[in-house]
Amino acid sequence: MIFNKTLKQTVDDYGLMAKKALGQNFLLDQNVTDKIIRLSLEKQGLQNFNRFDVLEIGPGPGGLTRAVLSAFPKSLTVIEMDERCIEIMQELKVQTNVVFNIVNADALKFDFSDFQLKNLQIVSNLPYNISVPLLTNWLKNIEGIKAMTLMFQKEVADRICADIKTKEYGRISVLAQLICRVQRLWTLNPEYFIPAPKVQSSVLLFQPLKKRPSEEILEKVEKLTMAAFSQRRKMIRQSLKSVQNLEKICSDIGVALTARAEEITPQQYLAMAQNL
């Protein structure tokens, strides 16, 4: 798809400078944003987004937005808090025939159910300061979401993808891996961004598993992991001592009472929750 201006021309025209308070780091290389969407589509075995409603959080100057539009979505909804970027979205909207909804709102406070989006793909270069709360909310409300292509600080991505017995492994690892198949698509160096952050960034693809824990069981998993990882250096016989019948539950699922939080797999946390 051909646009009237390059990303750089758009930023120059609007005098757009990233705001640190909004966690903004702009991607202005269209080759990079196009590659992110291409990698996501390839991993999903898709040619384009024509069967999907796409939701983008924090589009900024529109790098990923352009890449999504070039993949011909059924519709595109963007949620943007920065009013400066709303004007840029309006400019993009008139250049496409795609159903294009523009919402000026705080994504953390926005009720996504208002849009009745179905067969949903979520795409975002997530603002660093709200990435985990947004992800957690989507994971708990995954019904109807077909995939999420999300960029995080590499440190956060490492925690999400972490294996057991590593210092990165924690509550978000357990939650994400019980609900989705998580794949790392690409790790980007700071120089791809303006301004350049002090850390690398990673793009992750989340694909919901067919068999997922119920909302009730997930709540129990969250309580277990909160207790276990808040005292991660202690054995679970101490950190989970408030759990009734802990010894029997652990015996039934093959978890030693001397295990520590990071030594228990997501599936074992799930089994513990199912036995509560």
N, C-alpha and C positions, 0 to 999 in steps of 0.2 A: 504494500500500500504506500502511495506517495503522499507526503504531507507538504504543506505550503512552506514550512520553515524547518531548519535543522533544530535540534535541541539547543545547541549553543546560541543560535539566533533568537530562539524563544526566551532563553534566560537573559540574554543581553537586552532584548526589547523591553522586558518587564523589570530589568534591574534586580533580578531575583537572587538574593543571597540566602544561603541556608541558615536557619535559626537553630542555635544550639538548644534553646529551651524546648523546642519541639522535637529534638532528637533527629534533626534532618542531616542527611549526607546524600547529596544528589549523584545519580548515575547519569552522565551526559554523553556517554559513548553508545550510540545506537547499536553498534555491533555487539556490545556486551549485553544489553537488554534483550536484543533479538536472540542471542545465544541461550539466555536463561529460559525463555519460553520454548525455544526449539528443544533444549535438553529435557524439559518437563514433558512436552508432547511425545518425544521419542520414548521416554521411560514408561509412559502410559500407553504406548502403542497407538497414538492418535496422529492424524494428519493436521487437525485444526480443532478449534473450539466450537464448531457450528452447532453442536448438540447441547451446548452448555451455557447457562447464565454464569458470567464471571463477575466476581466482586473484588475490587482492588482497594486496599487501605493505604492512605497517604501517597497518592500518585505524584505529588511534587510537580516538577516541570513536565512530567508525562513520558519518561523514557520507557518504562514498562507498559504504560498505557498504550503507546504506539505499537509496541510489540504484540500486545493482546489484540488490538484492533486489526493488526495484520494477519492474525490467526482466525479472523471471522467468527467472533462469538455470537451466540444467539442474542445475548444482550450484555451490556457492561454497566455495572454500577460502581461509582467511585465515591469513597468517603474521605473527605479532606477537611482538615481543621483550619488550614492556613488560607485565608480569603484571597491572598495574592494568587494562589494556585488554582482557585476556582475559575478565575478569568481565563487561565490557560486551558482548563478543561472545556470551558464554553467554546473556545476557539477550535479545539480539536473536534468537538461534537458536530459542528457544522460541516466538517470535512468528511464525515462518514455517514453511511446509511444504517449503521448499527443502532439498535435501541440503546440509548446512552443516558443513564440517570446520574445526576451530579448532586451530591449531598454535602453541604457544609456543616460538619458535625464532628464531635469528639468520638472516635471509634470505640473508646472504652465505655461510653454512655449510650451508644446507639443501639436500638432494638432492631436487630437484623430481621426479625420475624415480620416486621412491617412490610417488607418488600415481597414476601411470598415467593422468594426465589427457589427454583427447583433445579435438580441436576447441576449443583453448584460447584464451580471451581473458584477457590480463593487464591489470589496472587498478591504478593506485597514485598516490597523492600521495607520491612517493618521498622518503624521508629524504634531505636534501640531502647529507649526508656520505658516502653510499654509492650515490648515483644512477648514476654512470658505471660503477663496477664491476658493478653489477647489470645495467645495460643491455648492457654488453659481453658478459656471460655469456649473456644471452638471445639476443643477435644471433648468437652462435656456436652456439647450440643452438635454432635457430628452427623446426626441424621440428616440426610439430604445433601451432605457435602460429599462430592465424588473424589476430590483431591485438593491439596493445598500446596502451593509453590511459594515458599517463604524464605526470606533472607534474614539471618541473625548475625550478631557478632559471633565469630568462630568459637569463642569460649562458651557461649550459650548453646550453639549447635553441638559442640562436643558433649555438653551435659545431656542434651536430648538423646543423642545417639549412643551414649556411654554403655560399655559392657560392665558387668558386675566385677567387683574387686578392683575398681579403679576409683581414684579420688573424684572424678567427674560424675560418677554414678550417683543419682539421687532421686528425689520425688518426681521431678519432671521426666526423668528417664523412664521410670516405671509407668507413669500415666500415659506418656506418648506411645510407648512400645506395647502396652496392652490394648490400645485403641487403633493404632495405625502401623502399617509397614512404613518405616522411615528410611529414606535413602538420601545420601549426600550427593548433590548434582555437581557442585562446583565450589571451590574456595577462591575468593577474590582478594587480591592484594589492595592495600589502602589507596594506592595511586589511581585506582579506577574511579574514586569518588572525589567530589568537591563539596566541602573541604575534605581532605584526606584524614580519615580517623586514625587513631594510634594502633588500631587492631585490624586483623583480617576479618573478612566476612564470609559466611558460608550459606549457600542456597540448599535448602532441604525440600524434598518432596514427601508429603504425607498422603498415604492412600489407606482409607479406613478398612480395617479387617472385616471379613464377613461375620465372624464370630467375635462379638464384643461384649464386655461386661455390661450388665444392666446399670441403670443410674443408682439404684440402691447399693449394689455391690461396689461400684466405683466410690461411693461415699465412704464405705468401710475401708477400701484400699487407701483412700486419702488419709483417714484417721490413723491407720496402721503405719503408713510411711511417714506421716508427720511425727508420730511418737518415736519411731525407730531412727529416723535421720536427724532428729533434733538432739539425739545422743548417740551419734553414729559410731563413736569409739567404744561404746559399751556393748556388752553381749545382750541379746534380745531378752534373755530371762530377766534383765534389769530394765531395759528401755521399754519393754512391752509387758511389764509385770502387772499392769492394770487389766490386761486381757484375761477374761475368764477362760478357764480350761486351757491355758496356753500350752502346758506340757503335753496334753493329749492331742491338741490340734497340731503341734509341731511334730509329734511322733507319727501321726497319721499321714502327714505329707512329706515326711523325711527331712525336716529341717532341725538342725541341732540347736538346743537352747544356748549353746556357746557361740552361735553365729552372730556376726555383727550386721548392721543394716546393709552395708554394701556387698555382703556375701549372699544375699537372698535375691533370687531372680524375680522378674515381674510376674511370671507364672506362679511362683511360690507365694508371693504376696496375694495374688488373686485367689489361690487355693485357701490361704489363711482366712481371707475375707469371706469366702463362701462357707467356711466352717464356723463362723461366728454366730 
